[in-house]
Amino acid sequence: MTARIVPDDATGRALAVEVLREGGIVALPTDTVYGIAVSLATPGGIERLFHVKRRPPDKGVMLLLDDARQAVRAGTIPAAAAALMAACWPGGLTVVVPQRHDVRWPAALTGGSPTIGLRVPDHDAPRALARAIGPLPTTSANISGFPEATDAAGIVAQLGDSIELVLDGGPALGGPASTIVDCTGDEPTILRVGAVPAETVAEILAAVGVKLAGT
């Protein structure tokens, strides 16, 4: 059955929450590209995301959050990560932090790593769903190796038989992917430069007395 397309409005988001709670996969707009998400409570849900994307299972999936309070419940937040979150969220920055020892995440979520990637996007749709469902495992809405889908029709063309619902928010906003900063060591490391320039990351960290690796 081909995925149902609904507008990204209050009614559509309520339906998306229902689909996620029932174990389905939802495609949703973000502040960069469209993503596909599943509820953490769905048994085998992360594995299904990998299957839909045809993505190797050794690559972790980040969590999209509603706000920084969800980050505290998901991982251990070092001072460097807290400074970056305060300065750049909501927005195009992903922090990689140690997992909390008292929280069990599906092994597939992190590819077996003891760390976890967290981001609060600057878009109401993923934040509304995360507010209702909890942190959302999300990856880009495309088959691995194929171009990222930029609208609902593109998502259906690539993934329509494999997911349940598409929240149609119009053409993707595009722009660079999020900058990823590993904050698990004494000196944070930029894993990917994207929406937030390296110079900005270094300045934010320097303000709290932390040195960015390589600077």
N, C-alpha and C positions, 0 to 999 in steps of 0.2 A: 504493500500500500504506500502510495506517495505521501510525503509529509504534508500536513495541513499548513497553509500560510495564513497568519492572522496579523492584523495591524499591531504595532507596538504601542498600545494604549492601555488604559486601566483594565479593560475587559480581556485583552490579549495577554497581559501579564498575569492576570488571575488564572487564565487557562494554562499558561506556561507553568505556573506554580503547581497546578493540579497534575499536569503531565509529569513534572519532575518528581512529585510525591508518589506517583504511581510507577516510577522506575523508568520513565521514558527519557529520551535525549531531545534537548531543545537547542535550536540555533538562535542566537541572539546578537543584536548589534552591540558593539562596544565603542570606545573612543578611538579605536584604530580600525581593526577589521572585524568581520563577524566571527563569532566563536561558536563552538558546540559545547554544551554543558550537561552534566548529570548530577543527581543528588549523591552526596557522600553516603547516604543511608541505603543506597541501592546495592544489593549484593552483586558483585561482578560488574558494577557500573563503569569503573575505570577501565577495566579490561575491554568492555564494549566500546568505549571511546577509541581505544587503540585499534580495535578491529574495524570500526567504521572508517577511521583515517588510514588504515593499513600502515600504521606507524610502529616502528620497533618498540618493544615493551621496556627497553632499558632507559628510555628517556622519560624523565618525570613530567608531571603536569602541574602547572601553577594553580593556586586557589585565587579566585576573584572574591573580594570581600565588600561588605557594605561600608565599613568604616574601620578605623584603627582598633576599636575595641574588639572586633573579631580577630584581629591579628594577635592580640595578647592571649586569646583563647586557643590560638592555633600553634604558636611557636614561642620560643624564648627570645625576647627582644633585647639585643645589646644596645648600648647607648648610641652607637653609630647608626644602627637601623632606625632607632626611635627618632633621631635627628632628621634622617632622610624622609621618613614617613611624614613627620610634621611639616617639612618644607615642600614635599612633592605630591602628597596625596590630597585629594584625588588627582590622578594624572599618570603620566607615562613612565613610572618607575616601579620595578619589581625588586623587592629585597629578598635575599635568600638568608634564612636564619635557622638555627638549630631547632629541631622538633622538640616539643615539650615531652618530658619523660612520662608524664601522667596522661597523655593523650595518645590513643592508638589510631594511626592512620592506615588505610589499606596500603600494603607494600607496593602495589602497582602505582600508587599515586606519586611516589618519589623515586621510582626505579631502584629501590633498596637503599637509597641514601638516607643518612640521619638528619638531613636538612630538608627545608621546605620553602618554596617560592610563594610570595604573597604580594598582592596588588589591589589597590582600590582604584578602579577605573573612573575616569571623568565622564561617565554616562549613566543616566538614571536606570536604564533597563537591567544591566547586570547587578547593580547595587540593590534595586528593588527585589530581585529574585534572591540574592544572597541574604537580604533582610528577612525574607520569608522562610527560606530553606536552610540557611547557614552557608558557610564558605562553599563556593562552587568550583569544583574541578572543571577547568575550561581549557580548550585548545582551539586553534584556528579551524574555521569551517571549510576544510578542503581535504582532499585525499593527498597524502604525503607525496611530495614531488610535483603536484599540480599547482597552478596559480591559486592564490587565495580568492575565494568567492567574494564578490563585491556587492552583491544584492541577493534578494530572495530567490530570484530565478536562477542565478548562478549556483546557489546552495542546493536547490532542488536538482539541478542538472548533475551535480557531482554526488550528492548525498541523499537525494530525496527518498530513495527506497530503504534507507538505513536509519533514518531518524523519524521522530514523531511529529515535530512541530517547528515552524519557523516564525519567529517574531520579526515582522517586516518593519524595519525602521528606515526604509529608503536606502539609497546608495551608502556604502561604507564611507566613513569620514576619511579613512586612509591616513597618510602620514607615516612617520617612522614607528617601528615597534617600540615597546618599552625598553628603557635602559635597565639592565640587570646587574645588581651589585650584590656580591657575596659578602655578607657581614658576619661570617662565622669565625673569622680569624682576628688577630690583633690589628692587622691592617686590612681594611676592606678592599676587595678586588672587583674591578669592573669585568663582568663576564661578557657583556654585550653593550656596545654604545648604541643608543637609540634616541628617544625623544628628549631625554635630559642629557645635555653635554657633559663630558668628563670634567670639564673645568668647573661646572656648577656643582657636581658631586664633590669635587675636592674642596671647594669653598665651604659647602655645608658642613663637611666633616671637620675641616680646620677650625670652624667656629666652636666646635665642642671638643677641640683638642685631640682629634683623631687624624692620622695620616692615611691618605689613600695610597695603596700599594703602587709603586712605580712613579711616584711624584716626589 
